[in-house]
């Protein structure tokens, strides 16, 4: 329902402004999560005797691609976007037996997640330079994870999470070059449940996104 309301809002917004004020475009690029490698994924509470210790090993570049509308109201730019994004991350996993003695060597497990990102940006232009900020919704689509090889691992992805965006862009003719930073209001480890026990990351990651776009 939340996703439908957001889409309806964006459609209504686009139809209330004259076509002469609207610019439509496509954009695509790469993203990378910014997570402290010293961050741990720790149990929320000690509910189980068997624990899996997890830590961030590395993050890998993912993709971002989609469409945007840009309207100018007085001197303010209003820019809703709908983007497909993919994030990739690897975890260092250590299994422990019920007595707390390590019985499995460390393993590296990777996970890939897909989302629809819906930012709503407001900003201003200074010549070819754009400065924009705004909220963003992340709609979960699917995940492929090697962590599912563990019998006691369960995914608990939220259907939607929320954050914010700060963007610096450069317009050259019909091309857009953007660098943006995305902050999140929830930690990346919120989806982990291991042996009936919830786990979470002890820090909230951000994400850098680098894109090239084209106005039509």
C-alpha positions, 0 to 999 in steps of 0.5 A: 500500500505504501508503495502504491501511494508513493507512485500515485503521488509522483504521478499526480505531481507530474500531471499538475505542472505544465509540460513546458516546465518538465524535463524527463530523463534517464540515469545510470551508474554505480553505487558502493556501501560505506561501512566500517570494516570494524563493524560487527553484526551482534545479537539483539539479545542472548536467546540461543545457545548456538551463535553465529558471529558475523562481521563486514568483510567488504562491500562491492560496487552495485548498479543503479539505473532508472528514470527521473522528472525534473520541474522548476517552480520559481527557482526551486528544482523538484526532482522525483526519481524511480531507480532500480538499485543493487547492493553487494556485500560480503560477510566474515562468518564464524560458527560456534557450537553450543558450548561456545567453542569454535568448530568451524573456520571463518567463511566468507559469504556474499549477499546481493539485494535488489531495491526500487529507490524512490528519492524526492529531491529539492534543489537549486542551480548555479549555472551548470551546478545543481545542489539537491537534497531530499528523502528517499524510500527503498522498496525491497524486491529480492535477495540472493544470499550465500548465508541461506546455506546455514540451516539456522539463518532466516531473512527478515527484509523489511518491505520498505526502509527510508533515508535521505539523499544529498546530491551534487550534479553538473549539467553539460548540454543534455548530460547530467553527472551526479555524485550523491550520498545516501544516508539510512535511518535503519542498519543493514543488519536488521534483516538477520535472524540466526537460530531464532535470534535477531542480529543487527549491525552496530552502525548505520551504513551510507552509500555513494552513488555515481551516475550519468544521465540524459535529458530528453 
